[in-house]
Amino acid sequence: MDELVDILDEQGNRTGKTCLKSKAHQKGLLHPTIHVWLYTPDGRVLIQQRGRHKDTHPLLWDVSVAGHIGAGEDVKTAAVREVAEEVGYSVNKDDLEPIGTFKAIHKIADNFIDAELHHIFLCKLNTSVQNLTKQESEVEDLDIIPLFKFAEETWGLANSAKYVPHGPTYYKTIVKEIKKRI
């Protein structure tokens, strides 16, 4: 779905300009997104397999929930919306624990540069994966795996080709922050 997004400056501040997400990707304009990592108190993390028809990284495993922040939309409001849309799980703003931002720029093709500022949140998952409902157009599959296995596969690089290439620093941050909370 194409939607209006805010354009950010190099420091991540809104410039007052907006454009369609497709145009931001075409021109490599920095824009905001959310990443929500859902984890269980017993040390497991929910991962999603990206849909087979996604423009970027189809069928790779990724963050529990990710999405674009609409133009003028509050960051936490976008996160709550995306969690409900992508995995059918209801959370409120107070459930979201912000752990920082991460700038990612990936050149997918000559006319597709994904320049995003990810606002990253952690959120406890208080239900089983069987109770979640994946958004068919966005999500191919869901899995819940032990944090130790997730760490091995991402920043341990045992199976890094399975995942969206956010890089070891990104994944180490996620693992360390979840580990502090379990």
N, C-alpha and C positions, 0 to 999 in steps of 0.2 A: 504494500500500500504506500503510495506516495503522499507525503504530508509536509506541511510547512515546518521548518526547523529554524532555530536561532543560529546566527553565524557568530562565532567567537573570535576574539583576537588571540594572539600567541600566549597570553597569560590566562586564557580561559574565561575572560569577561565577555559578556554580551556586547556586541557592537551596535545594536539597534537595527541591524539588517536581518532579514529573513529570506529564505528561498525554499523551493521544494527540495526534499531529501535527495532526489535523483540529481538535481542540479548541483547540490553540495558535493555529492560523490563525483560527478563529472568534472568539477573544477577543483576538487581537493580542498574544499573549504572546511575549516574546523567547526564542528558542531557537537552538541552534548548528547550523551547517551547514559543509560543506567545499566548497571550490572548488579544483580541480586543473587548472592550465594546462599542457598538454603542448606542448613546443616541440622543434624540431630544431636541431642544432648549426649548420646553414646558414641559420638565421633564418626558419623558418616556424613557424606556430602552428596547432594542431588546434582547430577549432571544431565544435560540435555544433548541429544544428537540433533544437529541442525537439519532442517528440512532438505529434501533432495533437490528442491527447485530454488534454493537460496542463491542470491548473486555472489555471495562470498562464503567460502569454506563449506559447501554443501556436504552433508553427512559426517562432518567432523563433530566430535564431542566438545562441549563448551559449558560456559557458565549456566547455572540453574535457570536464570531468566535474564534476558538482555533486550533492550529496545531503545528506540529514539525518544527523546523528550520533545514534545510538540512545542512550537513557537509560543513563548509566553507561559508555558506550563511550569508549575512548581516541580522541582526535582523529585521530591518524595511522592507527590501525587502521581507522577509518571511511573515511579517504581511500583506503587500499589496497583495501578492500572495494568501494568505489564505482567505482574505476578498473576493477577486474576485471568488475564487474556491467555497467557502462554501455558500455564499449568493448572488453572482452575482452583487456585488456592487463595483464600481470603486473608489478607493481612491489613493492618492499619499503619499509619505513619509511625506510631510509637514502637512498633515491632521492628522497624528498620534501624540497624546500627551502622552509621556511616564510618567507613575506614579509610577514606581518601579518594583521590582522583588519579587517573592514569591516562596519559596522552598516548594514543596509538595512531600511527600513520602507516597504512599499507597500500602500496601501489598494486592494484589488482590487474589493471590493463592501462593502456595509454589514455583512455578516456574514463577511467574509474580509479580514483584515489580516495580511499576510505580514511578520512582524517577526523578522529573522534576523541572527545574528552569523556572518558568513562567515569561516572560517579558510582563508586562501589559501596555496596551495602552487604551486611550479613543479616540473616534472619533465621530464627529457629523454625524448623519444620516439625510441627506437632501432629503429624498424621502419617500414615503409610503411603508409599508411592502408588499403591493400588487405588487410593482415594483421589488421586490427582487426575485431571483431565487435560491432556495435551491439545494444544491448538494445532489442528491438522495441517494448516497451511504453513506453519512456521517450524513445527517440532516433529521430527521423525520418531524419536523414542526418548524415554526417560529411564534413568538408572540411579540407584543409590549405592555408593561404594564407600568402603572404609577410608578415612582420611589418610591413613598410612599408604594405602594402595594409590590413592590419588596423588599424593606427594611423590611417590616412586615414579609414577607414569608421567608426571608433568615436569617438575623441576629436577627430579632424579634422572629424567630423560630416558627412562627404561622403555617408554612407549609414547614418546612425544608426538609422533606422526599421527596418533589417534585424535589429538586435540587441536583446536584452533591455536595458531602460533602467537599467543600473547607474550611468550618469553618467560624464562626462568624467574626473573625478578618479580613479575606480576604474580605468577603462581606461588612463589615462596611467600609473598605477602599474604595471599589468601590462606594458605595452609597455616602460617604462624598466627594469624588473627583468629582463625577458627579454633586452633589448638588452645589459645588463651581462654576460650569460653567453654571448653568441655572439661 
